[in-house]
Amino acid sequence: MTSTFAGTRSGANIAASWAVMRFLVMKAIAKSQKQIWTIRETLMREIPTIEDLFVYGDPELTVMSYGSKSLDAADIAAGLAARLAYCAPSLNPPAINLGILSLALGKWWRPI
């Protein structure tokens, strides 16, 4: 019986294991972030090319709102929801709020 938490294990092995796990997690997070940002860039470029759609403002992060002066945002949101896409319609101004916070968006969204 040993009197330490690690027992007979060396502290160096535990520290090395922790460092490797931390590196792998940070690498995975960086990869996911790059993919999310690519989806955001594509949406920012492609939404305005669809007739009557525009992006509100100039969003700096991966949360944006877009709308239309001639189409009903609620109808657009309903169509997206039918494709299993998460979006949150807004009443004033009429818009669709879209947060690209995970790679789930990339599973259903494809450029038109």
C-alpha positions as CSV (number, residue, x, y, z in Angstrom):
1,M,0.0,0.0,0.0
2,T,1.2,3.5,-0.9
3,S,0.4,6.7,0.8
4,T,0.0,8.8,-2.4
5,F,-2.9,9.4,-4.8
6,A,-1.0,8.0,-7.8
7,G,0.0,4.9,-5.9
8,T,2.9,3.2,-7.6
9,R,2.5,5.2,-10.8
10,S,5.1,7.8,-11.7
11,G,4.0,11.4,-11.7
12,A,5.8,11.9,-15.0
13,N,3.7,9.3,-16.7
14,I,0.5,10.9,-15.5
15,A,1.7,14.4,-16.5
16,A,2.7,13.1,-20.0
17,S,-0.7,11.4,-20.5
18,W,-2.4,14.7,-19.4
19,A,-0.3,16.7,-21.9
20,V,-1.0,14.3,-24.8
21,M,-4.8,14.4,-24.1
22,R,-4.8,18.2,-23.8
23,F,-2.8,18.4,-27.1
24,L,-5.3,16.1,-28.9
25,V,-8.3,17.9,-27.6
26,M,-6.9,21.3,-28.6
27,K,-6.1,19.9,-32.1
28,A,-9.6,18.6,-32.5
29,I,-11.1,21.9,-31.3
30,A,-8.9,23.9,-33.8
31,K,-10.0,21.6,-36.6
32,S,-13.7,22.0,-35.7
33,Q,-13.3,25.8,-35.4
34,K,-11.7,25.9,-38.9
35,Q,-14.6,23.9,-40.4
36,I,-17.2,26.1,-38.6
37,W,-15.5,29.3,-39.9
38,T,-15.5,27.8,-43.4
39,I,-19.3,27.2,-43.2
40,R,-19.7,30.8,-41.9
41,E,-17.6,32.3,-44.8
42,T,-19.6,30.2,-47.3
43,L,-22.9,31.4,-45.9
44,M,-21.8,35.0,-45.8
45,R,-20.8,34.7,-49.5
46,E,-23.7,32.7,-50.8
47,I,-26.8,34.1,-48.9
48,P,-26.7,37.4,-50.8
49,T,-26.4,35.6,-54.1
50,I,-29.9,34.1,-53.6
51,E,-32.5,36.5,-55.0
52,D,-34.2,38.7,-52.4
53,L,-32.0,37.5,-49.5
54,F,-29.5,39.6,-47.5
55,V,-27.4,39.4,-44.4
56,Y,-28.2,41.9,-41.7
57,G,-25.1,44.0,-40.8
58,D,-21.6,42.7,-41.0
59,P,-21.4,39.9,-38.3
60,E,-17.9,39.3,-37.0
61,L,-18.5,35.9,-35.5
62,T,-20.5,32.8,-36.4
63,V,-23.9,34.2,-35.4
64,M,-25.8,36.0,-38.1
65,S,-29.3,37.1,-39.1
66,Y,-30.6,37.2,-42.6
67,G,-33.8,38.2,-44.2
68,S,-35.7,39.4,-47.3
69,K,-37.6,42.5,-48.3
70,S,-40.0,40.4,-50.4
71,L,-40.1,36.9,-48.9
72,D,-41.6,35.8,-45.6
73,A,-38.8,35.0,-43.1
74,A,-41.2,32.7,-41.2
75,D,-41.8,30.7,-44.4
76,I,-38.1,30.4,-45.0
77,A,-37.5,29.3,-41.4
78,A,-40.3,26.7,-41.8
79,G,-38.6,25.3,-45.0
80,L,-35.3,25.1,-43.2
81,A,-36.9,23.4,-40.2
82,A,-38.4,20.8,-42.6
83,R,-34.8,20.0,-43.6
84,L,-33.9,19.4,-40.0
85,A,-32.0,22.7,-39.7
86,Y,-32.1,24.7,-36.6
87,C,-32.9,28.3,-37.1
88,A,-34.7,30.9,-35.0
89,P,-37.1,33.3,-36.8
90,S,-37.3,36.9,-35.5
91,L,-40.4,39.0,-35.8
92,N,-38.9,42.5,-35.6
93,P,-37.1,42.8,-37.9
94,P,-38.4,39.8,-39.9
95,A,-35.3,37.7,-40.0
96,I,-33.8,34.3,-39.5
97,N,-31.2,34.1,-36.8
98,L,-28.5,31.5,-37.4
99,G,-25.8,30.5,-35.0
100,I,-23.1,28.3,-36.5
101,L,-21.9,26.9,-33.2
102,S,-21.3,23.3,-34.1
103,L,-20.6,21.2,-37.1
104,A,-24.2,20.0,-37.1
105,L,-25.0,22.8,-39.6
106,G,-22.6,21.4,-42.1
107,K,-24.4,18.1,-42.1
108,W,-27.5,19.5,-43.8
109,W,-26.4,22.7,-45.4
110,R,-25.0,22.6,-48.9
111,P,-24.4,25.6,-51.3
112,I,-27.3,26.1,-53.6
